[in-house]
Amino acid sequence: MNHCALCRSNVLVMQPDPILSAGLVAALRPHSTFEVFVHGVDNLGPSGPRMDVVITDYGNAMQLTKPAGRQPHGVIGEARILAFTSNDREADIRRAIEAGVHGYLLVGGALNELVDGVAAVANGLRYMSLDVARRIADSLTRATLSSREIEVLSLAAAGRPNKAIARQLGIEVGTVKSHMSATMAKLGASSRTDAALIAAARGLLENDVLKETAARFSHGGAHEFALQGA
């Protein structure tokens, strides 16, 4: 954290996408309060300057919240993490903040939010763009799914019929149906398919489940999935 109001903050751009990386550099370098470095471009050895802020994508941000994730990047040290990503799923945003990410900005947001966000994070504050804050606020007004309801929905989204779900989880078929009914009510879904799509949009399903579900839908499996409640 930069404790000096007149000092420049060392900002490391660590974006895998070269176009996004170049855009961030172009946006931040004109500001005299930032000293901007680019991961993989600037020669930052062990004796180099220590970073105050690292701007990176969602995956790297989550890795950098873990001590082991920082070890390969010595210059990062105790730098604060700002996620700059297109991932706007509310559950993923909450996971990032809970894991220790200090700022969260969406790609395509306003330039002033980027500048304000970097400055805020550099000075020890947390920062979320307006769109991110709205998503978090909206999520607080919705009923949450229990861990069991998410398990049942994940298996249903992967194409498992109720009997198979019941057998895998060691519960009765009627209990599976009750969980699905409760899940659909909480999500405001009109069908199992609708529930899976809403949950996916909100980030409530794991990525491997999403890939399997997307593959089924792309092969015309949506109708079949909707009928597999029996």
Residue, then its C-alpha position, 0 to 999 in steps of 0.5 A: m500500500n502506498h502511504c505517501a499521497l504525493c508518491r507514485s504508485n507502482v502498478l504492474v499490468m499482468q494481463p494475458d490478453p495483449i490488447l487489453s494489456a496495451g489498453l491498460v498501459a495507454a490509459l494509466r501511463p499519462h497519469s503522473t500518480f502511476e508508475v506503470f510496468v508490464h509483466g513479461v515486458d519490463n525487466l523486473g528482477p529480484s532487486g527491482p521496485r516492489m509493486d503496489v497494485v497488480i492489475t490482472d484477469y480473474g484467474n490470475a487474481m484468484q491465484l494471487t490471493k494465495p501465498a503460493g501464487r505470488q512466489p513465482h512473481g517476486v516483485i509482487g510482494e504484498a501488492r494489492i490485487l485488482a481484477f480487470t475481467s469480463n466475468d460479471r457473474e455475481a457468485d464469481i465476483r463474491r468469491a473473488i472479494e471473499a478470497g481477498v481481491h481488493g478491486y474488481l472492474l469489468v472490461g468495457g467500463a468507464l476510463n475514470e473507474l479504472v483510474d479511480g479504482v487503481a488509485a483507491v486500491a493503491n491507497g489501501l481501499r477496496y473498489m468495485s465498479l458501479d456495475v459490479a456493485r449493482r450486481i453484488a447489491d442485487s445478489l443480496t436481495r435474492a434467496t440463496l441456494s443451499s449446498r444440497e440444492i446446488e449439488v442437485l441442480s449441478l447433476a441435473a444440468a449435467g443430464r442426470p435424471n432424478k433417480a440417478i441423482a438420488r442414487q448418487l447423493g444417497i437420498e430419496v427421489g422425492t427429496v430430489k424433486s423437492h430440492m428442484s422445486a425449491t431451487m426453481a422457486k428461488l431462481g424464478a425459473s419456469s423449468r429445469t432448463d431455465a433453472a440451469l441457465i439462470a444459475a449459470a448466468r449467476g455463477l452458481l455452477e462450476n465451470d466443468v458443469l457449465k461446459e457439459t451443459a453447454a455441450r448438451f444444449s448445442h447438440g439439441g439436448a435442451h428438450e431432453f434435459a427438460l423432460q428428465g425430471a421423471 
